[in-house]
């Protein structure tokens, strides 16, 4: 089974919360994101820091401060978010630049991992954050 790390999964959840806030032109604090998502505040703080360093979130200090998307949700891909948290997308350590193992010199499979990794990354890059956030009227119907 191919799985994202828990942190990458939570990173996607945090980014969808930020995208919903952006739709209302609001900033969100770490505490607000934690409350809205159910993710513990220390984890949210860590993720928001990583997402900010990756250029996906911006922050404003002060009483009315908080975090916001750095660009439109349609311009942020699932690959952007996953790479911000987990690093380069790859199914195996093998095939990554500079990766070596005991079998590197004789492995017949190694050359085939790079195209597989590119395909997985391309699939994640084809999904925008905007696609992960339900439309406002969908949410209203869901909770009505």
MIBARO-654841 format. One record per atom (N, C-alpha, C): y, x, z; residue number from 0; residue in one letter. Coordinates in steps of 0.001 Angstrom, whole numbers, always signed. Layout:
! MIBARO-654841
<r <Y,X,Z>,NUM,"A">;
...
***
This chain:
! MIBARO-654841
<r <-1170,+835,+0>,0,"X">;
<r <+0,+0,+0>,0,"X">;
<r <+1242,+887,+0>,0,"X">;
<r <+2155,+565,-845>,1,"X">;
<r <+3437,+1261,-898>,1,"X">;
<r <+4389,+534,+44>,1,"X">;
<r <+5011,+1280,+963>,2,"X">;
<r <+5906,+662,+1942>,2,"X">;
<r <+7157,+1489,+2117>,2,"X">;
<r <+8267,+804,+2341>,3,"X">;
<r <+9496,+1463,+2757>,3,"X">;
<r <+9364,+1813,+4231>,3,"X">;
<r <+10098,+2802,+4673>,4,"X">;
<r <+10131,+3070,+6107>,4,"X">;
<r <+10829,+1898,+6794>,4,"X">;
<r <+10586,+1745,+8095>,5,"X">;
<r <+11274,+686,+8846>,5,"X">;
<r <+12786,+848,+8743>,5,"X">;
<r <+13259,+2099,+8831>,6,"X">;
<r <+14708,+2317,+8761>,6,"X">;
<r <+15273,+1910,+7407>,6,"X">;
<r <+14572,+2205,+6320>,7,"X">;
<r <+15048,+1808,+4996>,7,"X">;
<r <+15056,+284,+4876>,7,"X">;
<r <+14029,-349,+5394>,8,"X">;
<r <+13966,-1810,+5397>,8,"X">;
<r <+15149,-2376,+6177>,8,"X">;
<r <+15388,-1844,+7367>,9,"X">;
<r <+16530,-2288,+8170>,9,"X">;
<r <+17852,-1978,+7470>,9,"X">;
<r <+17913,-855,+6759>,10,"X">;
<r <+19122,-513,+6011>,10,"X">;
<r <+19456,-1571,+4971>,10,"X">;
<r <+18444,-2091,+4312>,11,"X">;
<r <+18652,-3166,+3336>,11,"X">;
<r <+19169,-4415,+4047>,11,"X">;
<r <+18611,-4722,+5211>,12,"X">;
<r <+19056,-5889,+5977>,12,"X">;
<r <+20523,-5716,+6407>,12,"X">;
<r <+20872,-4531,+6882>,13,"X">;
<r <+22257,-4244,+7283>,13,"X">;
<r <+23197,-4397,+6085>,13,"X">;
<r <+22785,-3885,+4947>,14,"X">;
<r <+23639,-3974,+3750>,14,"X">;
<r <+23789,-5416,+3275>,14,"X">;
<r <+22756,-6241,+3422>,15,"X">;
<r <+22914,-7642,+3031>,15,"X">;
<r <+23888,-8353,+3973>,15,"X">;
<r <+23860,-7987,+5263>,16,"X">;
<r <+24833,-8563,+6209>,16,"X">;
<r <+26250,-8145,+5820>,16,"X">;
<r <+26424,-6884,+5440>,17,"X">;
<r <+27741,-6404,+5014>,17,"X">;
<r <+28180,-7100,+3721>,17,"X">;
<r <+27239,-7370,+2835>,18,"X">;
<r <+27566,-8065,+1579>,18,"X">;
<r <+27997,-9503,+1842>,18,"X">;
<r <+27325,-10172,+2782>,19,"X">;
<r <+27737,-11543,+3134>,19,"X">;
<r <+29138,-11540,+3733>,19,"X">;
<r <+29419,-10561,+4586>,20,"X">;
<r <+30761,-10461,+5177>,20,"X">;
<r <+31796,-10168,+4093>,20,"X">;
<r <+31438,-9313,+3134>,21,"X">;
<r <+32358,-8974,+2046>,21,"X">;
<r <+32702,-10201,+1220>,21,"X">;
<r <+31749,-11110,+1062>,22,"X">;
<r <+32002,-12334,+299>,22,"X">;
<r <+33092,-13176,+965>,22,"X">;
<r <+33253,-13018,+2279>,23,"X">;
<r <+34295,-13727,+3029>,23,"X">;
<r <+35480,-12823,+3338>,23,"X">;
<r <+35522,-11638,+2725>,24,"X">;
<r <+36589,-10649,+2963>,24,"X">;
<r <+36703,-10275,+4436>,24,"X">;
<r <+35558,-10160,+5123>,25,"X">;
<r <+35537,-9790,+6530>,25,"X">;
<r <+34948,-8402,+6705>,25,"X">;
<r <+35364,-7731,+7756>,26,"X">;
<r <+34714,-6504,+8202>,26,"X">;
<r <+33723,-6903,+9277>,26,"X">;
<r <+32683,-6098,+9457>,27,"X">;
<r <+31709,-6378,+10508>,27,"X">;
<r <+31567,-5179,+11415>,27,"X">;
<r <+31563,-5426,+12708>,28,"X">;
<r <+31326,-4361,+13678>,28,"X">;
<r <+29824,-4142,+13816>,28,"X">;
<r <+29476,-3037,+14415>,29,"X">;
<r <+28069,-2751,+14674>,29,"X">;
<r <+27457,-3869,+15523>,29,"X">;
<r <+28179,-4318,+16535>,30,"X">;
<r <+27673,-5383,+17416>,30,"X">;
<r <+27459,-6681,+16640>,30,"X">;
<r <+28381,-7006,+15746>,31,"X">;
<r <+28234,-8225,+14945>,31,"X">;
<r <+27019,-8138,+14018>,31,"X">;
<r <+26821,-6968,+13403>,32,"X">;
<r <+25666,-6794,+12518>,32,"X">;
<r <+24377,-6905,+13336>,32,"X">;
<r <+24354,-6284,+14510>,33,"X">;
<r <+23167,-6357,+15368>,33,"X">;
<r <+22866,-7802,+15741>,33,"X">;
<r <+23889,-8540,+16100>,34,"X">;
<r <+23697,-9935,+16485>,34,"X">;
<r <+23237,-10772,+15289>,34,"X">;
<r <+23837,-10555,+14129>,35,"X">;
<r <+23497,-11341,+12935>,35,"X">;
<r <+22095,-11045,+12411>,35,"X">;
<r <+21631,-9816,+12599>,36,"X">;
<r <+20354,-9406,+12005>,36,"X">;
<r <+19196,-9353,+12994>,36,"X">;
<r <+19496,-9217,+14282>,37,"X">;
<r <+18445,-9056,+15279>,37,"X">;
<r <+17953,-7622,+15399>,37,"X">;
<r <+18590,-6687,+14689>,38,"X">;
<r <+18242,-5269,+14772>,38,"X">;
<r <+18979,-4693,+15982>,38,"X">;
<r <+18325,-3884,+16813>,39,"X">;
<r <+19002,-3322,+17989>,39,"X">;
<r <+20275,-2552,+17606>,39,"X">;
<r <+21317,-2714,+18429>,40,"X">;
<r <+22621,-2102,+18153>,40,"X">;
<r <+22558,-593,+17919>,40,"X">;
<r <+21783,+185,+18708>,41,"X">;
<r <+21726,+1627,+18434>,41,"X">;
<r <+21170,+1936,+17037>,41,"X">;
<r <+20197,+1146,+16594>,42,"X">;
<r <+19630,+1341,+15261>,42,"X">;
<r <+20656,+977,+14196>,42,"X">;
<r <+21372,-110,+14410>,43,"X">;
<r <+22424,-523,+13473>,43,"X">;
<r <+23487,+568,+13374>,43,"X">;
<r <+23894,+1120,+14513>,44,"X">;
<r <+24913,+2173,+14509>,44,"X">;
<r <+24436,+3387,+13708>,44,"X">;
<r <+23190,+3776,+13924>,45,"X">;
<r <+22622,+4910,+13190>,45,"X">;
<r <+22609,+4625,+11693>,45,"X">;
<r <+22155,+3438,+11318>,46,"X">;
<r <+22069,+3079,+9901>,46,"X">;
<r <+23446,+3005,+9256>,46,"X">;
<r <+24393,+2400,+9949>,47,"X">;
<r <+25735,+2277,+9386>,47,"X">;
<r <+26361,+3652,+9192>,47,"X">;
<r <+26065,+4575,+10089>,48,"X">;
<r <+26542,+5945,+9912>,48,"X">;
<r <+25941,+6583,+8677>,48,"X">;
<r <+24623,+6432,+8496>,49,"X">;
<r <+23959,+7001,+7320>,49,"X">;
<r <+24463,+6357,+6031>,49,"X">;
<r <+24615,+5051,+6050>,50,"X">;
<r <+25092,+4340,+4863>,50,"X">;
<r <+26541,+4710,+4550>,50,"X">;
<r <+27324,+4951,+5588>,51,"X">;
<r <+28700,+5402,+5395>,51,"X">;
<r <+28752,+6799,+4797>,51,"X">;
<r <+27934,+7720,+5336>,52,"X">;
<r <+27901,+9086,+4792>,52,"X">;
<r <+27417,+9114,+3351>,52,"X">;
<r <+26597,+8138,+2974>,53,"X">;
<r <+26099,+8055,+1601>,53,"X">;
<r <+27111,+7381,+669>,53,"X">;
<r <+28221,+6926,+1228>,54,"X">;
<r <+29258,+6309,+409>,54,"X">;
<r <+29021,+4844,+88>,54,"X">;
<r <+28141,+4193,+827>,55,"X">;
<r <+27867,+2779,+566>,55,"X">;
<r <+28702,+1854,+1441>,55,"X">;
<r <+29113,+2334,+2612>,56,"X">;
<r <+29974,+1583,+3521>,56,"X">;
<r <+31228,+2398,+3803>,56,"X">;
<r <+32306,+1698,+4074>,57,"X">;
<r <+33522,+2340,+4564>,57,"X">;
<r <+33805,+1760,+5943>,57,"X">;
<r <+34550,+2498,+6742>,58,"X">;
<r <+34869,+2004,+8075>,58,"X">;
<r <+36365,+2046,+8303>,58,"X">;
<r <+36805,+1105,+9133>,59,"X">;
<r <+38197,+1060,+9569>,59,"X">;
<r <+38188,+1019,+11085>,59,"X">;
<r <+38992,+1887,+11688>,60,"X">;
<r <+39066,+1942,+13147>,60,"X">;
<r <+40057,+906,+13660>,60,"X">;
<r <+39957,+646,+14941>,61,"X">;
<r <+40924,-220,+15600>,61,"X">;
<r <+40327,-1545,+16021>,61,"X">;
<r <+41171,-2344,+16655>,62,"X">;
<r <+40745,-3626,+17201>,62,"X">;
<r <+40187,-4538,+16110>,62,"X">;
<r <+40826,-4563,+14969>,63,"X">;
<r <+40361,-5414,+13865>,63,"X">;
<r <+39505,-4627,+12882>,63,"X">;
<r <+38995,-3488,+13312>,64,"X">;
<r <+38223,-2624,+12427>,64,"X">;
<r <+36789,-3079,+12261>,64,"X">;
<r <+36059,-2282,+11532>,65,"X">;
<r <+34654,-2571,+11277>,65,"X">;
<r <+34210,-1892,+9999>,65,"X">;
<r <+33097,-2332,+9488>,66,"X">;
<r <+32523,-1759,+8277>,66,"X">;
<r <+32614,-2746,+7130>,66,"X">;
<r <+32709,-2204,+5910>,67,"X">;
<r <+32729,-3016,+4699>,67,"X">;
<r <+32003,-2259,+3598>,67,"X">;
<r <+31570,-2978,+2589>,68,"X">;
<r <+30973,-2325,+1427>,68,"X">;
<r <+32012,-1436,+768>,68,"X">;
<r <+31589,-298,+256>,69,"X">;
<r <+32518,+613,-406>,69,"X">;
<r <+32798,+192,-1850>,69,"X">;
<r <+31927,-638,-2399>,70,"X">;
<r <+32122,-1177,-3749>,70,"X">;
<r <+31419,-2528,-3819>,70,"X">;
<r <+31555,-3208,-4912>,71,"X">;
<r <+30966,-4543,-5051>,71,"X">;
<r <+29448,-4505,-4876>,71,"X">;
<r <+28912,-5560,-4287>,72,"X">;
<r <+27467,-5647,-4054>,72,"X">;
<r <+26683,-5522,-5359>,72,"X">;
<r <+27237,-5986,-6450>,73,"X">;
<r <+26553,-5894,-7748>,73,"X">;
<r <+26455,-4453,-8244>,73,"X">;
<r <+27272,-3568,-7666>,74,"X">;
<r <+27284,-2159,-8079>,74,"X">;
<r <+26442,-1270,-7158>,74,"X">;
<r <+25831,-1850,-6150>,75,"X">;
<r <+24986,-1103,-5213>,75,"X">;
<r <+23545,-1526,-5450>,75,"X">;
<r <+22685,-562,-5725>,76,"X">;
<r <+21288,-898,-6007>,76,"X">;
<r <+20412,-698,-4771>,76,"X">;
<r <+19257,-1302,-4839>,77,"X">;
<r <+18262,-1113,-3795>,77,"X">;
<r <+17883,+364,-3702>,77,"X">;
<r <+17834,+1051,-4832>,78,"X">;
<r <+17547,+2497,-4835>,78,"X">;
<r <+18627,+3262,-4080>,78,"X">;
<r <+19893,+2877,-4249>,79,"X">;
<r <+20990,+3537,-3523>,79,"X">;
<r <+20770,+3447,-2019>,79,"X">;
<r <+20387,+2264,-1562>,80,"X">;
<r <+20212,+2035,-128>,80,"X">;
<r <+19013,+2820,+405>,80,"X">;
<r <+17892,+2732,-291>,81,"X">;
<r <+16682,+3422,+154>,81,"X">;
<r <+16914,+4927,+196>,81,"X">;
<r <+17556,+5477,-838>,82,"X">;
<r <+17805,+6919,-861>,82,"X">;
<r <+18791,+7345,+216>,82,"X">;
<r <+19727,+6473,+566>,83,"X">;
<r <+20675,+6801,+1635>,83,"X">;
<r <+19966,+6970,+2973>,83,"X">;
<r <+18883,+6226,+3167>,84,"X">;
<r <+18160,+6266,+4440>,84,"X">;
<r <+16989,+7239,+4396>,84,"X">;
<r <+16172,+7173,+3358>,85,"X">;
<r <+14933,+7947,+3298>,85,"X">;
<r <+15005,+9197,+2431>,85,"X">;
<r <+16064,+9374,+1679>,86,"X">;
<r <+16127,+10508,+762>,86,"X">;
<r <+15538,+10132,-587>,86,"X">;
<r <+15273,+11128,-1421>,87,"X">;
<r <+14793,+10851,-2781>,87,"X">;
<r <+13541,+9973,-2793>,87,"X">;
<r <+13508,+9057,-3746>,88,"X">;
<r <+12383,+8136,-3864>,88,"X">;
<r <+11221,+8851,-4544>,88,"X">;
<r <+10106,+8902,-3854>,89,"X">;
<r <+8895,+9517,-4393>,89,"X">;
<r <+7699,+8936,-3662>,89,"X">;
<r <+6645,+8674,-4398>,90,"X">;
<r <+5433,+8133,-3780>,90,"X">;
<r <+4663,+9189,-3016>,90,"X">;
<r <+4765,+10420,-3479>,91,"X">;
<r <+4072,+11520,-2809>,91,"X">;
<r <+5023,+12694,-2684>,91,"X">;
<r <+4689,+13588,-1798>,92,"X">;
<r <+5447,+14828,-1665>,92,"X">;
<r <+5273,+15657,-2934>,92,"X">;
<r <+4094,+15573,-3495>,93,"X">;
<r <+3761,+16295,-4723>,93,"X">;
<r <+4623,+15771,-5873>,93,"X">;
<r <+5085,+16631,-6693>,94,"X">;
<r <+5890,+16221,-7835>,94,"X">;
<r <+7374,+16296,-7572>,94,"X">;
<r <+7763,+16438,-6309>,95,"X">;
<r <+9167,+16613,-5996>,95,"X">;
<r <+9535,+18067,-6238>,95,"X">;
<r <+10751,+18278,-6658>,96,"X">;
<r <+11206,+19645,-6931>,96,"X">;
<r <+11064,+20515,-5698>,96,"X">;
<r <+10443,+21656,-5868>,97,"X">;
<r <+10271,+22605,-4772>,97,"X">;
<r <+9104,+22299,-3855>,97,"X">;
<r <+8415,+21187,-4089>,98,"X">;
<r <+7287,+20820,-3230>,98,"X">;
<r <+6068,+21666,-3587>,98,"X">;
<r <+5479,+22239,-2579>,99,"X">;
<r <+4280,+23060,-2772>,99,"X">;
<r <+3222,+22620,-1776>,99,"X">;
<r <+1985,+22746,-2200>,100,"X">;
<r <+866,+22524,-1287>,100,"X">;
<r <-235,+23511,-1661>,100,"X">;
<r <-1316,+23475,-951>,101,"X">;
<r <-2412,+24408,-1208>,101,"X">;
<r <-3024,+24239,-2598>,101,"X">;
<r <-2856,+23054,-3195>,102,"X">;
<r <-3460,+22780,-4506>,102,"X">;
<r <-2476,+22905,-5667>,102,"X">;
<r <-1219,+23210,-5379>,103,"X">;
<r <-172,+23215,-6398>,103,"X">;
<r <-528,+24025,-7640>,103,"X">;
<r <-1137,+25157,-7452>,104,"X">;
<r <-1404,+26043,-8590>,104,"X">;
<r <-2539,+25542,-9483>,104,"X">;
<r <-3394,+24639,-9002>,105,"X">;
<r <-4535,+24203,-9804>,105,"X">;
<r <-4656,+22687,-9943>,105,"X">;
<r <-3691,+21940,-9463>,106,"X">;
<r <-3790,+20479,-9444>,106,"X">;
<r <-3513,+19877,-10824>,106,"X">;
<r <-4437,+19080,-11318>,107,"X">;
<r <-4278,+18431,-12621>,107,"X">;
<r <-3466,+17137,-12513>,107,"X">;
<r <-3294,+16620,-11323>,108,"X">;
<r <-2576,+15356,-11132>,108,"X">;
<r <-1072,+15572,-10968>,108,"X">;
<r <-695,+16698,-10406>,109,"X">;
<r <+709,+16974,-10081>,109,"X">;
<r <+1692,+16671,-11212>,109,"X">;
<r <+1435,+17069,-12454>,110,"X">;
<r <+2413,+16814,-13521>,110,"X">;
<r <+2639,+15328,-13803>,110,"X">;
<r <+1743,+14485,-13349>,111,"X">;
<r <+1840,+13056,-13642>,111,"X">;
<r <+2638,+12269,-12604>,111,"X">;
<r <+2936,+12872,-11466>,112,"X">;
<r <+3676,+12154,-10430>,112,"X">;
<r <+5142,+11971,-10779>,112,"X">;
<r <+5752,+12910,-11452>,113,"X">;
<r <+7185,+12798,-11772>,113,"X">;
<r <+7501,+11533,-12563>,113,"X">;
<r <+6764,+11201,-13632>,114,"X">;
<r <+7080,+9959,-14344>,114,"X">;
<r <+6832,+8704,-13503>,114,"X">;
<r <+5830,+8758,-12629>,115,"X">;
<r <+5573,+7621,-11750>,115,"X">;
<r <+6750,+7452,-10787>,115,"X">;
<r <+7214,+8553,-10205>,116,"X">;
<r <+8354,+8495,-9285>,116,"X">;
<r <+9599,+7965,-9989>,116,"X">;
<r <+9828,+8405,-11225>,117,"X">;
<r <+10987,+7911,-11988>,117,"X">;
<r <+10874,+6403,-12237>,117,"X">;
<r <+9678,+5921,-12518>,118,"X">;
<r <+9480,+4495,-12767>,118,"X">;
<r <+9740,+3662,-11508>,118,"X">;
<r <+9276,+4154,-10369>,119,"X">;
<r <+9512,+3439,-9102>,119,"X">;
<r <+11007,+3407,-8802>,119,"X">;
<r <+11671,+4544,-8966>,120,"X">;
<r <+13113,+4588,-8722>,120,"X">;
<r <+13852,+3651,-9672>,120,"X">;
<r <+13450,+3638,-10941>,121,"X">;
<r <+14109,+2764,-11917>,121,"X">;
<r <+13930,+1295,-11543>,121,"X">;
<r <+12756,+938,-11049>,122,"X">;
<r <+12517,-444,-10638>,122,"X">;
<r <+13437,-826,-9480>,122,"X">;
<r <+13601,+70,-8511>,123,"X">;
<r <+14493,-203,-7380>,123,"X">;
<r <+15957,-200,-7820>,123,"X">;
<r <+16284,+640,-8772>,124,"X">;
<r <+17667,+712,-9273>,124,"X">;
<r <+18044,-545,-10056>,124,"X">;
<r <+17062,-1265,-10563>,125,"X">;
<r <+17318,-2491,-11328>,125,"X">;
<r <+17635,-3697,-10448>,125,"X">;
<r <+17498,-3544,-9142>,126,"X">;
<r <+17777,-4651,-8215>,126,"X">;
<r <+19082,-4345,-7491>,126,"X">;
<r <+20068,-5207,-7670>,127,"X">;
<r <+21358,-4988,-7005>,127,"X">;
<r <+21379,-5674,-5645>,127,"X">;
<r <+22252,-5176,-4791>,128,"X">;
<r <+22453,-5789,-3481>,128,"X">;
<r <+22870,-7247,-3640>,128,"X">;
<r <+23657,-7542,-4652>,129,"X">;
<r <+24103,-8919,-4890>,129,"X">;
<r <+22917,-9859,-5105>,129,"X">;
<r <+21853,-9355,-5721>,130,"X">;
<r <+20667,-10183,-5962>,130,"X">;
<r <+19904,-10483,-4671>,130,"X">;
<r <+20098,-9649,-3663>,131,"X">;
<r <+19388,-9826,-2394>,131,"X">;
<r <+20105,-10766,-1433>,131,"X">;
<r <+21348,-11095,-1742>,132,"X">;
<r <+22147,-11955,-873>,132,"X">;
<r <+22184,-13348,-1492>,132,"X">;
<r <+21627,-14333,-798>,133,"X">;
<r <+21646,-15685,-1362>,133,"X">;
<r <+23068,-16195,-1555>,133,"X">;
<r <+23242,-17005,-2559>,134,"X">;
<r <+24556,-17615,-2806>,134,"X">;
<r <+24941,-18462,-1604>,134,"X">;
<r <+26238,-18599,-1377>,135,"X">;
<r <+26761,-19323,-224>,135,"X">;
<r <+26194,-20741,-142>,135,"X">;
<r <+26157,-21471,-1246>,136,"X">;
<r <+25658,-22845,-1190>,136,"X">;
<r <+24153,-22883,-882>,136,"X">;
<r <+23406,-21851,-1251>,137,"X">;
<r <+21985,-21779,-910>,137,"X">;
<r <+21825,-21666,+595>,137,"X">;
<r <+22654,-20821,+1231>,138,"X">;
<r <+22590,-20666,+2691>,138,"X">;
<r <+22989,-21962,+3390>,138,"X">;
<r <+24029,-22632,+2875>,139,"X">;
<r <+24473,-23855,+3502>,139,"X">;
<r <+23374,-24920,+3453>,139,"X">;
<r <+22682,-25036,+2316>,140,"X">;
<r <+21594,-26006,+2202>,140,"X">;
<r <+20443,-25626,+3130>,140,"X">;
<r <+20180,-24320,+3232>,141,"X">;
<r <+19072,-23827,+4037>,141,"X">;
<r <+19272,-24145,+5521>,141,"X">;
<r <+20502,-24074,+5998>,142,"X">;
<r <+20774,-24272,+7422>,142,"X">;
<r <+21419,-25607,+7732>,142,"X">;
<r <+21454,-26513,+6770>,143,"X">;
<r <+22070,-27822,+6986>,143,"X">;
<r <+21109,-28765,+7680>,143,"X">;
***
